[in-house]
Amino acid sequence: MLFPFRLAPSLKLTKALYQTLSKKHYTVKTPVYLKPLNSKISDYMRNGLVEEAQNLFDATPQRNTVTWNAMIRGYFQNGQLNQAMLLYNRMTDRDIYSYNTVISGLMQCGEVSNAMDVFYCMPLRDVVTWNSMISGFVCNGLMDEAFWIFDRMPLKDVVSCNLMITGLLKRGDLDLAEELFKEMGARNVVSWTLMMSGLLSAGRIGDAREIFESMPVNVRDVQAWNTMITGYIDNGYLEIGEVLFHKMPERDWNSWNGIITGLVNVQRLSDAMRLFWEMPQKCPRTWNLILMELVKNGLVKEAHAVLVKNPFGDVVSITNTIIGYFHLGEVQTAVELFESAPIRDITLWNVTIFGLGENDLGEDGLKLFMRMREISFPVDEFTFTSVLTIGSILPSLNLGEQTHAQSIKMGFDFFNAVCNAMVTMYARCGNMDSSLMVFSSMSNHDLISWNSIIGGFAHHGNGEKALHMFNQMRLTAIKPNQITFIGVLSACSHTGLVEEGKYYFYIMKYKYFLQPMSEHYTCIVDLLGRFGHIDEAMRFLDQMRDDGIEASTSVWGALLGACRIHSNVNVGEIAGEKVLELEPWNSGVYMILAEMFTESGRKKDAEKIWVRMKEIGVKKQPGCSWIELNNSGHVFLSGDGSHPEFYDICSILELLLIEMEIEMLKPNASSCQDIHAICG
């Protein structure tokens, strides 16, 4: 036999045996007057009221061993290891329960060597002692030590074997666990269920079903049924799981939730809802699972309709539905649902603020945030992250700075998510000094922190600083991801580092084993094309196709821009037509193609482009710019004279033009010719 052992007939028999040998090591009978005290201490500790329990203990002059044990166990339950050991060392009279409590507590805290010291100094041990040691070794991943204890147990019970099977399954030794299971003289429902679970996790469904069928009917409880059903579902046999579900003699909440979850995961939503209505005790959590899946599949209106008709909806249901409407772009409906919500928690506010920002309604999101503050609704780090994200897309930096100040005042500037949003906000608003200052002040950086600062420098054309930051990142334990390399390649493109760009592209692919995305190819094509390497850029397009990635409009657009710079009309025409196949309404591409044809003498082709634009109804999008002045943002559109100070602005421009023309009449004015040409 692989596991020679003798099973204890029962724990009661084992205690009786040891009590015969040495009665003094077992807990003496508690006097009646101490029972309420001991019970009160246990209740206090169970509810985390450690100080109250301590005060009661200190105020009681007469205590027995049970009183001390209750205090020690309570300290361990509340994570106060030192206090538990101090009290244990003060005990003048210990029983076996005292030792077992300390061993179990030390093992739970990872103090394995100290637990072993207590074990070895015990005058007498029972089966609970040995099981506590095995359980501790298993929980701490020390299976060899668990085997050592298991082999030396004078008497083993079913708990001992179950603990060993648990440890073997955790370590992946399914065959050894199965061997031990077969050699067990007596099993309980835990033994059968553990073995079934291990076999199901390994995909051995037939063997698991065989064990399930071998279980005595009086042993096979609802947990065993649930384990078998969940195993079928997890292994892709939902239909068999359904059959078993309907055969169950009794079901609990886990039974219903498990089968409904399985139906939801395979998109059988109508069946899931039917079972939900049959559920005797309906649970909002199960309902929210169904609702979330409806939302994920774009059936937001259907989810909303069901939400209105049933009484199980809560704030989580409303939040999920609002998220769905924001994803569909139906902002008005999302806002109306928010306003009609009977209860609003912090998540609901945050989701609505963020959703408004994501749908280009940042100002409405800010109004909601201000309303939130006016009613003194508590905010969290996610609130500030959402508001800072909105601040990063607004023309004025004033809001972002105010939010930054508020986050410091309220103590949220220590959260990485908030700091990362600040770094991004300052970078997008053009204030890289403040962005770098926030980044440098962070106590620790995660991947998003590094990506934000690298992307910020790259976006503003400071490629050298972006690459410096990337090299600093490589010195840390944080590994770059695909977003990191978008920033790195963009930095190389802006700085003209052709060879470095190619180098970083290859280490991304072959050192970090990251699959290039369309954005990476856009960066590398832009880099090569911008500096005249059109043919090499075309080879990268071929490589892109070999990698199974379809060239996007951004890739063809980058190639078109390069061809425009270097007057490569033939390749530019191909790139432009590729873009128009995907985006026939892209007015910028028509304009570039017409310009290239005109400059190369192909006026007829240029005229054809204009005709195509007119026939399709494509109109040139007006240019847009904005400026912040005196904490106010001013937006200008090309050809738009609606600004309230438009005529004053034109007068100032006329004066500036006159001044420049006067300057150009002076000697050494050749440097102003380009300005004059633009203004003329």
TORFIZA-112372 format. One line per field, with one value per residue (C-alpha): residue number from 1; residue in one letter; x, y, z. Coordinates in nm, 2 decimals, m for minus. Each point is the difference from the previous one (the first is absolute). Layout:
N
nr: [NUM_...]
rest: [A_...]
east: [X_...]
north: [Y_...]
up: [Z_...]
//
This chain:
680
nr: [1_2_3_4_5_6_7_8_9_10_11_12_13_14_15_16_17_18_19_20_21_22_23_24_25_26_27_28_29_30_31_32_33_34_35_36_37_38_39_40_41_42_43_44_45_46_47_48_49_50_51_52_53_54_55_56_57_58_59_60_61_62_63_64_65_66_67_68_69_70_71_72_73_74_75_76_77_78_79_80_81_82_83_84_85_86_87_88_89_90_91_92_93_94_95_96_97_98_99_100_101_102_103_104_105_106_107_108_109_110_111_112_113_114_115_116_117_118_119_120_121_122_123_124_125_126_127_128_129_130_131_132_133_134_135_136_137_138_139_140_141_142_143_144_145_146_147_148_149_150_151_152_153_154_155_156_157_158_159_160_161_162_163_164_165_166_167_168_169_170_171_172_173_174_175_176_177_178_179_180_181_182_183_184_185_186_187_188_189_190_191_192_193_194_195_196_197_198_199_200_201_202_203_204_205_206_207_208_209_210_211_212_213_214_215_216_217_218_219_220_221_222_223_224_225_226_227_228_229_230_231_232_233_234_235_236_237_238_239_240_241_242_243_244_245_246_247_248_249_250_251_252_253_254_255_256_257_258_259_260_261_262_263_264_265_266_267_268_269_270_271_272_273_274_275_276_277_278_279_280_281_282_283_284_285_286_287_288_289_290_291_292_293_294_295_296_297_298_299_300_301_302_303_304_305_306_307_308_309_310_311_312_313_314_315_316_317_318_319_320_321_322_323_324_325_326_327_328_329_330_331_332_333_334_335_336_337_338_339_340_341_342_343_344_345_346_347_348_349_350_351_352_353_354_355_356_357_358_359_360_361_362_363_364_365_366_367_368_369_370_371_372_373_374_375_376_377_378_379_380_381_382_383_384_385_386_387_388_389_390_391_392_393_394_395_396_397_398_399_400_401_402_403_404_405_406_407_408_409_410_411_412_413_414_415_416_417_418_419_420_421_422_423_424_425_426_427_428_429_430_431_432_433_434_435_436_437_438_439_440_441_442_443_444_445_446_447_448_449_450_451_452_453_454_455_456_457_458_459_460_461_462_463_464_465_466_467_468_469_470_471_472_473_474_475_476_477_478_479_480_481_482_483_484_485_486_487_488_489_490_491_492_493_494_495_496_497_498_499_500_501_502_503_504_505_506_507_508_509_510_511_512_513_514_515_516_517_518_519_520_521_522_523_524_525_526_527_528_529_530_531_532_533_534_535_536_537_538_539_540_541_542_543_544_545_546_547_548_549_550_551_552_553_554_555_556_557_558_559_560_561_562_563_564_565_566_567_568_569_570_571_572_573_574_575_576_577_578_579_580_581_582_583_584_585_586_587_588_589_590_591_592_593_594_595_596_597_598_599_600_601_602_603_604_605_606_607_608_609_610_611_612_613_614_615_616_617_618_619_620_621_622_623_624_625_626_627_628_629_630_631_632_633_634_635_636_637_638_639_640_641_642_643_644_645_646_647_648_649_650_651_652_653_654_655_656_657_658_659_660_661_662_663_664_665_666_667_668_669_670_671_672_673_674_675_676_677_678_679_680]
rest: [M_L_F_P_F_R_L_A_P_S_L_K_L_T_K_A_L_Y_Q_T_L_S_K_K_H_Y_T_V_K_T_P_V_Y_L_K_P_L_N_S_K_I_S_D_Y_M_R_N_G_L_V_E_E_A_Q_N_L_F_D_A_T_P_Q_R_N_T_V_T_W_N_A_M_I_R_G_Y_F_Q_N_G_Q_L_N_Q_A_M_L_L_Y_N_R_M_T_D_R_D_I_Y_S_Y_N_T_V_I_S_G_L_M_Q_C_G_E_V_S_N_A_M_D_V_F_Y_C_M_P_L_R_D_V_V_T_W_N_S_M_I_S_G_F_V_C_N_G_L_M_D_E_A_F_W_I_F_D_R_M_P_L_K_D_V_V_S_C_N_L_M_I_T_G_L_L_K_R_G_D_L_D_L_A_E_E_L_F_K_E_M_G_A_R_N_V_V_S_W_T_L_M_M_S_G_L_L_S_A_G_R_I_G_D_A_R_E_I_F_E_S_M_P_V_N_V_R_D_V_Q_A_W_N_T_M_I_T_G_Y_I_D_N_G_Y_L_E_I_G_E_V_L_F_H_K_M_P_E_R_D_W_N_S_W_N_G_I_I_T_G_L_V_N_V_Q_R_L_S_D_A_M_R_L_F_W_E_M_P_Q_K_C_P_R_T_W_N_L_I_L_M_E_L_V_K_N_G_L_V_K_E_A_H_A_V_L_V_K_N_P_F_G_D_V_V_S_I_T_N_T_I_I_G_Y_F_H_L_G_E_V_Q_T_A_V_E_L_F_E_S_A_P_I_R_D_I_T_L_W_N_V_T_I_F_G_L_G_E_N_D_L_G_E_D_G_L_K_L_F_M_R_M_R_E_I_S_F_P_V_D_E_F_T_F_T_S_V_L_T_I_G_S_I_L_P_S_L_N_L_G_E_Q_T_H_A_Q_S_I_K_M_G_F_D_F_F_N_A_V_C_N_A_M_V_T_M_Y_A_R_C_G_N_M_D_S_S_L_M_V_F_S_S_M_S_N_H_D_L_I_S_W_N_S_I_I_G_G_F_A_H_H_G_N_G_E_K_A_L_H_M_F_N_Q_M_R_L_T_A_I_K_P_N_Q_I_T_F_I_G_V_L_S_A_C_S_H_T_G_L_V_E_E_G_K_Y_Y_F_Y_I_M_K_Y_K_Y_F_L_Q_P_M_S_E_H_Y_T_C_I_V_D_L_L_G_R_F_G_H_I_D_E_A_M_R_F_L_D_Q_M_R_D_D_G_I_E_A_S_T_S_V_W_G_A_L_L_G_A_C_R_I_H_S_N_V_N_V_G_E_I_A_G_E_K_V_L_E_L_E_P_W_N_S_G_V_Y_M_I_L_A_E_M_F_T_E_S_G_R_K_K_D_A_E_K_I_W_V_R_M_K_E_I_G_V_K_K_Q_P_G_C_S_W_I_E_L_N_N_S_G_H_V_F_L_S_G_D_G_S_H_P_E_F_Y_D_I_C_S_I_L_E_L_L_L_I_E_M_E_I_E_M_L_K_P_N_A_S_S_C_Q_D_I_H_A_I_C_G]
east: [0.00_0.12_m0.16_0.01_m0.22_m0.26_m0.32_m0.13_m0.36_m0.11_0.14_m0.20_0.18_0.34_m0.08_m0.12_0.32_0.22_m0.22_0.06_0.38_0.01_m0.32_0.17_0.09_m0.36_m0.22_m0.15_m0.38_m0.08_m0.18_m0.35_0.09_0.28_m0.20_m0.17_0.35_0.16_m0.29_0.01_0.38_m0.05_m0.28_0.21_0.29_m0.22_m0.13_0.34_m0.05_0.34_0.03_m0.33_0.10_0.33_m0.17_m0.24_0.29_0.21_m0.30_m0.06_0.22_m0.12_0.07_0.04_0.18_m0.30_0.01_0.37_m0.05_m0.29_0.22_0.29_m0.23_m0.15_0.33_0.09_m0.34_0.07_0.36_0.16_0.27_0.23_m0.29_m0.10_0.35_0.05_m0.32_0.10_0.34_m0.18_m0.21_0.09_m0.23_m0.06_m0.22_0.03_m0.24_0.24_0.28_m0.23_m0.13_0.35_0.13_m0.30_0.04_0.38_m0.05_m0.26_0.25_0.27_0.21_0.07_0.32_m0.16_m0.30_0.24_0.17_m0.34_m0.08_0.33_m0.04_m0.35_m0.02_m0.29_m0.15_m0.34_m0.11_m0.10_0.36_0.13_m0.27_0.08_0.36_m0.09_m0.25_0.26_0.27_m0.25_m0.12_0.37_0.08_0.23_m0.12_0.32_m0.04_m0.37_0.09_0.26_m0.27_m0.26_0.22_0.08_m0.36_m0.09_m0.36_m0.15_m0.36_m0.18_0.09_0.37_m0.04_m0.22_0.27_0.26_m0.22_m0.06_0.38_0.07_m0.26_0.13_0.35_m0.14_0.07_m0.33_0.12_0.13_m0.31_m0.21_0.22_m0.06_m0.37_m0.02_0.18_m0.22_m0.19_m0.28_m0.10_m0.23_m0.17_0.30_0.22_m0.22_m0.05_0.37_0.09_m0.28_0.12_0.36_m0.10_m0.23_0.27_0.22_m0.27_m0.06_m0.38_m0.07_0.20_m0.16_m0.34_0.09_0.09_m0.32_m0.21_0.20_m0.08_m0.25_m0.34_m0.01_0.34_m0.06_m0.10_m0.08_0.37_0.09_m0.27_0.11_0.36_m0.09_m0.23_0.26_0.26_m0.22_m0.06_0.37_0.10_m0.25_m0.27_m0.28_m0.28_0.11_0.03_m0.36_m0.13_0.18_m0.14_m0.36_0.07_0.12_m0.21_0.05_0.18_0.16_0.09_0.33_m0.19_m0.22_0.28_0.24_m0.24_m0.13_0.36_0.08_m0.30_0.10_0.36_m0.12_m0.24_m0.32_m0.14_m0.37_0.06_0.19_m0.28_m0.26_0.20_0.04_m0.38_m0.02_0.26_m0.18_0.22_0.10_0.33_0.09_0.35_m0.13_m0.23_0.28_0.21_m0.28_m0.04_0.37_0.01_m0.29_0.18_0.33_m0.19_m0.14_m0.35_m0.01_m0.36_m0.12_0.20_m0.16_m0.35_0.05_0.15_m0.31_m0.24_0.17_0.04_0.36_0.18_0.24_0.26_0.24_m0.27_m0.05_0.37_0.05_m0.28_0.13_0.35_m0.18_m0.17_0.32_0.17_m0.28_0.03_m0.35_0.11_m0.34_m0.15_0.29_m0.03_m0.38_0.06_0.25_m0.24_m0.28_0.21_m0.16_0.34_0.34_0.32_0.36_0.04_m0.32_0.12_0.35_m0.13_m0.23_0.28_0.24_m0.26_m0.08_0.37_0.04_m0.29_0.16_m0.23_0.28_m0.16_m0.32_0.22_0.16_m0.34_m0.10_0.32_m0.07_m0.36_0.15_0.22_m0.28_m0.21_0.32_m0.02_0.33_0.25_0.27_0.31_m0.21_m0.19_0.32_0.13_m0.32_0.01_0.37_m0.06_m0.26_0.24_0.26_m0.23_m0.11_0.17_0.06_0.25_m0.17_m0.24_0.27_0.21_m0.30_m0.07_0.36_m0.02_m0.32_0.15_0.30_m0.23_m0.22_0.30_m0.07_0.34_0.15_m0.21_0.19_m0.31_m0.05_0.37_0.00_m0.30_0.18_0.31_m0.22_m0.20_0.30_0.16_m0.31_m0.04_0.36_0.15_0.27_0.19_m0.30_m0.05_0.36_m0.03_m0.30_0.17_0.32_m0.20_m0.17_0.12_m0.03_m0.06_m0.21_m0.02_m0.26_0.22_0.29_m0.22_m0.15_0.33_0.16_m0.31_m0.01_0.35_m0.04_m0.32_0.17_0.30_0.25_0.12_0.32_m0.17_m0.26_0.28_0.19_m0.31_m0.04_0.35_m0.06_m0.31_0.21_0.22_m0.31_m0.19_m0.29_m0.02_m0.11_m0.32_m0.13_m0.11_0.35_0.15_m0.26_0.15_0.36_m0.05_m0.19_0.29_0.25_m0.23_m0.02_0.38_0.11_0.17_m0.05_0.25_m0.11_m0.36_0.07_0.20_m0.28_m0.25_0.20_0.07_m0.37_m0.07_0.29_0.12_m0.33_m0.21_m0.27_m0.20_0.01_m0.33_m0.12_0.11_0.36_0.01_m0.15_0.29_0.27_m0.14_m0.03_0.36_0.14_m0.22_0.06_0.37_m0.03_0.02_m0.32_0.11_0.10_m0.34_m0.17_0.20_m0.14_m0.35_0.08_0.13_m0.32_m0.21_0.23_m0.08_m0.37_m0.08_m0.22_0.15_m0.22_m0.07_0.26_0.27_m0.10_m0.04_0.35_0.13_m0.20_0.14_0.35_m0.07_m0.13_0.32_0.23_m0.23_m0.04_m0.32_m0.03_0.03_m0.20_m0.29_m0.01_0.01_m0.27_m0.24_0.05_m0.11_m0.30_m0.11_m0.03_m0.10_m0.17_m0.10_0.35_0.03_0.37_0.11_m0.19_0.17_0.35_m0.05_m0.13_0.30_0.25_m0.16_0.01_0.36_0.11_m0.18_m0.29_m0.27_m0.27_0.05_m0.03_m0.32_m0.13_0.06_m0.20_m0.28_0.00_m0.02_m0.30_m0.18_0.03_m0.08_0.33_0.08_0.33_0.00_0.09_0.33_m0.04_0.23_m0.04_0.19_m0.03_0.00_m0.08_m0.12_m0.25_0.02_m0.06_m0.08_0.05_m0.13_0.14_m0.24_m0.21_m0.05_m0.24_0.26_m0.13_0.34_0.05_0.04_0.24_0.21_0.00_0.12_0.29_0.10_0.00_0.22_0.24_0.01_0.09_0.27_0.15_m0.01_0.19_0.25_0.05_0.10_0.29_0.34_0.06_m0.38_0.04_m0.09_m0.35_m0.09_m0.17_m0.22_m0.09_m0.09_m0.23_m0.17_m0.03]
north: [0.00_0.35_0.15_m0.24_0.14_m0.09_0.21_0.13_m0.13_0.35_0.31_m0.07_m0.33_0.16_0.26_m0.28_m0.19_0.31_0.10_m0.35_0.06_0.35_0.18_0.31_0.10_0.04_0.30_m0.03_0.05_0.37_0.13_0.13_0.35_0.02_m0.11_0.34_0.17_m0.24_0.02_0.38_0.01_m0.23_0.22_0.31_m0.15_m0.15_0.35_0.17_0.17_m0.09_0.29_m0.08_m0.37_0.11_0.23_m0.28_m0.25_0.25_0.08_m0.36_m0.13_m0.36_m0.16_m0.36_m0.15_0.05_0.37_0.02_m0.22_0.23_0.30_m0.16_m0.13_0.34_0.17_m0.23_0.05_0.37_m0.02_0.10_m0.27_0.17_0.05_m0.36_m0.13_0.24_m0.14_m0.36_0.05_0.14_m0.31_m0.21_m0.29_m0.11_m0.27_m0.17_0.25_0.28_m0.17_m0.08_0.36_0.14_m0.24_0.07_0.38_0.00_m0.21_0.24_0.29_m0.19_m0.05_m0.36_m0.04_0.14_m0.23_m0.30_0.12_m0.01_m0.34_m0.15_0.13_m0.14_m0.26_m0.17_0.02_m0.10_m0.05_0.37_0.10_m0.21_0.12_0.36_m0.06_m0.16_0.28_0.26_m0.16_m0.04_0.36_0.11_m0.22_m0.23_m0.34_m0.19_0.11_m0.09_m0.36_m0.02_0.08_m0.22_m0.30_0.03_0.05_m0.27_0.02_0.15_0.10_0.10_0.37_m0.10_m0.16_0.28_0.25_m0.20_m0.04_0.37_0.07_m0.25_0.14_0.36_m0.13_m0.17_m0.36_m0.14_m0.36_0.00_0.16_m0.26_m0.28_0.14_0.03_m0.36_m0.12_0.19_m0.24_0.25_0.31_0.29_0.23_0.23_m0.29_m0.09_0.37_0.08_m0.29_0.09_0.36_m0.11_m0.23_0.26_0.26_m0.24_m0.06_m0.36_0.04_m0.37_m0.10_0.29_m0.12_m0.36_0.13_0.20_m0.30_m0.21_0.23_m0.14_0.17_0.11_0.17_0.17_0.35_0.32_0.10_m0.32_0.05_0.36_m0.11_m0.25_0.25_0.28_m0.25_m0.08_0.37_0.09_m0.28_0.11_m0.25_0.24_m0.22_m0.30_0.25_0.11_m0.36_m0.05_0.32_m0.11_m0.33_0.16_m0.10_0.34_0.32_0.29_0.35_m0.13_m0.26_0.27_0.25_m0.25_m0.12_0.35_0.12_m0.28_0.09_0.37_m0.09_m0.18_0.28_m0.20_0.30_m0.08_m0.34_0.17_0.25_m0.28_m0.19_0.33_0.04_m0.36_0.06_m0.02_0.26_0.25_0.17_0.35_m0.13_m0.27_0.25_0.25_m0.27_m0.05_0.37_0.06_m0.27_0.16_0.33_m0.16_m0.13_0.34_m0.09_0.31_0.10_m0.36_0.00_0.34_m0.13_m0.30_0.22_0.21_m0.29_m0.21_0.09_m0.14_0.29_0.19_0.28_m0.26_m0.08_0.37_0.06_m0.28_0.12_0.36_m0.14_m0.18_0.32_0.20_m0.27_0.03_0.38_0.05_0.26_0.16_m0.34_m0.07_0.34_m0.05_m0.34_0.16_0.27_m0.25_m0.23_m0.02_m0.06_0.12_m0.13_0.12_m0.24_0.12_0.37_m0.10_m0.20_0.28_0.27_m0.23_m0.09_0.36_0.07_m0.30_0.13_0.35_0.15_0.08_0.33_m0.19_m0.24_0.29_0.14_m0.33_m0.01_0.35_m0.10_m0.30_0.23_0.24_m0.27_m0.11_m0.35_m0.18_m0.04_m0.26_m0.05_m0.11_0.33_0.20_m0.23_0.06_0.38_0.02_m0.21_0.26_0.28_m0.15_0.05_0.36_0.30_0.16_m0.13_0.19_m0.28_m0.26_0.21_0.06_m0.38_m0.07_0.24_m0.15_m0.35_0.11_0.17_m0.32_m0.24_m0.18_0.10_m0.31_m0.23_m0.12_0.02_0.37_0.09_m0.18_0.20_0.32_m0.10_m0.06_0.32_0.23_m0.18_0.04_0.36_0.07_0.06_m0.27_0.16_m0.05_m0.35_m0.09_0.16_m0.22_m0.31_0.07_0.06_m0.35_m0.24_m0.29_m0.03_m0.26_m0.08_0.27_0.26_m0.08_m0.02_0.34_0.19_m0.17_0.07_0.36_0.08_m0.19_0.19_0.34_m0.10_m0.04_m0.34_0.00_0.05_m0.27_m0.25_0.10_m0.08_m0.33_m0.10_0.10_m0.22_m0.30_0.03_m0.08_m0.33_0.14_m0.16_0.22_m0.08_0.08_0.35_0.07_m0.07_0.22_0.29_m0.11_m0.04_0.33_0.17_m0.14_0.12_0.36_0.01_m0.16_m0.30_m0.24_m0.27_0.02_m0.03_m0.32_m0.13_0.06_m0.16_m0.32_m0.02_0.04_m0.29_m0.23_0.09_0.08_m0.22_0.25_m0.03_0.33_0.17_0.23_0.30_m0.12_m0.05_0.35_0.14_m0.18_0.08_0.36_0.00_m0.16_0.19_0.34_m0.03_m0.13_m0.38_m0.06_m0.34_m0.13_0.13_m0.21_m0.30_0.04_0.01_m0.34_m0.13_0.13_m0.21_m0.30_0.05_m0.03_0.37_0.19_0.34_0.27_0.35_0.14_m0.21_0.10_0.36_0.01_m0.13_0.26_0.28_m0.12_m0.01_0.35_0.12_m0.17_0.05_m0.37_0.02_m0.36_m0.16_0.29_m0.07_m0.36_0.09_0.27_m0.24_m0.26_0.26_0.10_m0.36_m0.02_0.36_0.15_0.31_0.10_0.35_0.04_m0.29_0.15_0.34_m0.16_m0.21_0.31_0.20_m0.27_m0.04_0.38_0.04_m0.29_0.15_m0.25_0.26_m0.22_m0.26_0.28_0.12_m0.36_0.00_0.32_m0.15_m0.32_0.22_0.19_m0.31_m0.18_0.32_0.02_0.34_0.12_0.01_0.35_0.04_0.05_0.16_0.13_0.21_0.05_0.37_0.12_m0.34_m0.01_m0.22_0.16_m0.23_0.10_m0.17_0.08_0.24_0.06_0.36_m0.07_0.08_0.30_0.18_m0.11_0.35_0.11_m0.31_0.08_0.35_m0.12_m0.25_0.29_0.20_m0.29_m0.05_0.36_m0.02_m0.31_0.16_0.30_m0.23_m0.18_0.33_0.03_m0.16_m0.36_m0.06_m0.32_m0.21_0.15_m0.11_m0.32_0.19_0.25_m0.27_m0.16_0.33_0.11]
up: [0.00_m0.09_0.31_0.29_0.28_0.25_0.01_0.33_0.03_0.11_0.15_0.32_0.04_m0.05_0.27_0.23_m0.05_0.08_0.30_0.14_m0.03_0.14_0.10_0.12_m0.36_m0.10_0.08_0.34_0.04_m0.01_0.31_m0.06_0.10_m0.26_m0.30_m0.07_0.03_m0.24_m0.24_0.01_m0.07_m0.30_m0.14_0.04_m0.18_m0.28_m0.07_0.00_0.34_0.13_0.25_0.16_0.04_0.15_0.25_0.10_0.04_0.21_0.22_0.09_0.29_m0.03_m0.33_m0.12_m0.29_m0.23_0.06_m0.09_m0.31_m0.11_0.02_m0.19_m0.27_m0.03_m0.04_m0.28_m0.17_0.00_m0.13_0.33_0.01_0.25_0.25_m0.03_0.07_0.29_0.16_m0.08_0.17_0.31_0.04_0.31_m0.08_m0.36_m0.14_m0.34_m0.15_0.09_m0.20_m0.29_m0.02_0.00_m0.26_m0.23_0.05_m0.06_m0.32_m0.13_0.05_m0.18_0.32_m0.09_0.21_0.31_m0.05_m0.02_0.33_0.17_m0.15_0.12_0.36_0.05_0.27_m0.18_m0.35_m0.14_m0.36_m0.01_0.07_m0.28_m0.24_0.09_m0.09_m0.33_m0.08_0.07_m0.22_m0.28_0.02_0.00_m0.30_0.19_m0.12_0.09_0.36_m0.01_m0.12_0.29_0.26_m0.17_m0.01_0.38_0.12_0.25_m0.10_m0.32_m0.05_m0.32_0.05_m0.02_m0.33_m0.14_0.09_m0.18_m0.31_0.00_0.01_m0.27_m0.23_0.06_m0.10_m0.31_0.12_m0.11_m0.03_0.36_0.13_m0.18_0.15_0.35_m0.06_m0.11_0.32_0.24_0.22_0.07_m0.20_0.06_m0.25_0.00_m0.11_m0.29_m0.10_0.01_m0.23_m0.24_m0.01_m0.07_m0.28_m0.16_0.01_m0.19_m0.26_0.11_m0.01_m0.03_0.30_0.20_m0.10_0.11_0.35_0.01_m0.08_0.25_0.29_0.25_m0.05_0.36_m0.04_m0.33_0.11_m0.20_m0.01_m0.17_m0.26_m0.05_m0.05_m0.27_m0.18_0.01_m0.14_m0.30_m0.07_0.04_m0.24_m0.27_0.07_0.11_m0.13_0.22_0.29_m0.07_0.01_0.34_0.13_m0.07_0.17_0.33_0.30_0.15_m0.11_0.18_m0.13_m0.15_m0.20_m0.16_m0.04_m0.16_m0.27_m0.08_m0.03_m0.24_m0.21_0.00_m0.11_m0.31_m0.09_0.09_0.16_m0.04_0.17_0.28_0.06_0.00_0.27_0.19_0.02_0.13_0.27_0.34_0.17_m0.27_0.05_m0.14_m0.07_m0.24_m0.16_m0.05_m0.16_m0.26_m0.05_m0.05_m0.27_m0.18_0.01_m0.12_m0.30_m0.09_0.12_0.22_m0.07_0.07_0.33_0.09_m0.08_0.22_0.27_0.01_0.02_0.28_0.37_0.02_m0.14_0.22_m0.04_m0.17_m0.26_m0.07_m0.03_m0.24_m0.22_0.00_m0.11_m0.29_m0.11_0.01_m0.22_m0.25_0.00_0.14_0.25_0.06_0.10_0.23_0.17_0.04_0.16_0.24_0.10_0.06_0.21_0.35_0.16_m0.13_0.13_m0.08_m0.29_m0.17_0.02_m0.12_m0.29_m0.12_0.03_m0.19_m0.26_m0.08_m0.04_m0.24_m0.21_m0.05_0.26_0.24_0.11_0.10_0.19_0.19_0.08_0.15_0.20_0.14_0.09_0.18_0.20_0.07_0.17_0.19_m0.15_0.08_m0.28_m0.05_m0.21_m0.30_0.01_m0.03_m0.27_m0.21_0.05_m0.08_m0.32_m0.10_0.08_m0.24_m0.30_0.08_m0.15_0.34_0.25_0.28_0.09_0.01_0.24_0.23_0.00_0.08_0.29_0.13_m0.02_0.21_0.26_0.03_0.01_m0.33_m0.16_0.16_m0.23_m0.31_m0.21_0.09_m0.06_m0.33_m0.11_0.10_m0.20_m0.30_0.05_0.02_m0.30_m0.22_0.10_m0.10_0.34_0.00_0.29_0.23_m0.14_0.08_0.35_0.09_m0.15_0.20_0.33_m0.02_0.26_m0.24_m0.38_m0.17_m0.37_m0.06_0.16_m0.23_m0.31_0.08_0.04_m0.30_m0.22_0.13_m0.11_m0.33_m0.07_0.04_m0.22_0.28_m0.12_0.19_0.34_m0.09_m0.08_0.31_0.21_m0.19_0.09_0.36_0.00_m0.13_0.31_0.22_0.04_m0.21_m0.35_m0.29_m0.19_m0.35_0.11_0.13_m0.34_m0.18_0.20_m0.07_m0.37_m0.02_0.18_m0.26_m0.28_0.14_0.06_m0.32_0.16_m0.28_0.11_0.36_m0.11_m0.19_0.30_0.25_m0.24_m0.02_0.38_0.06_m0.23_0.08_0.36_0.17_m0.24_m0.05_m0.32_m0.19_m0.05_m0.27_0.20_0.01_m0.37_m0.04_0.21_m0.19_m0.34_0.10_0.12_m0.31_m0.24_0.16_m0.06_m0.36_0.05_m0.20_m0.13_0.34_0.14_m0.28_0.12_0.35_m0.15_m0.16_0.34_0.16_m0.24_0.08_0.36_m0.08_0.08_m0.24_m0.08_0.16_m0.13_0.24_m0.16_m0.35_0.12_0.14_m0.34_m0.18_0.21_m0.07_m0.37_0.02_0.16_m0.25_m0.31_m0.06_m0.19_m0.12_0.35_0.14_m0.24_0.11_0.37_m0.05_m0.18_0.28_0.26_m0.21_m0.03_0.37_0.07_m0.31_0.20_0.10_m0.15_0.09_m0.23_m0.29_0.06_0.02_m0.32_m0.19_0.12_m0.10_m0.34_m0.06_0.11_m0.23_m0.30_0.00_0.01_m0.16_0.28_0.25_m0.16_0.02_0.37_0.05_m0.21_0.22_0.31_m0.14_m0.12_0.34_0.19_0.19_0.14_0.14_0.38_0.13_0.19_0.37_0.27_0.35_0.25_0.37_0.12_0.35_0.11_m0.30_m0.31_m0.34_m0.30_m0.37_m0.31_m0.34_m0.18_0.31_0.11_0.29_0.27_0.20_m0.04_m0.36_m0.15_0.27_m0.06_m0.38_0.07_0.22_m0.28_m0.25_0.22_0.04_m0.37_m0.06_0.26_m0.17_m0.34_0.14_0.15_m0.33_m0.17_0.23_m0.09_0.11_m0.03_m0.21_0.30_0.00_m0.35_0.11_0.25_m0.27_m0.24_0.25_0.11_m0.37]
//
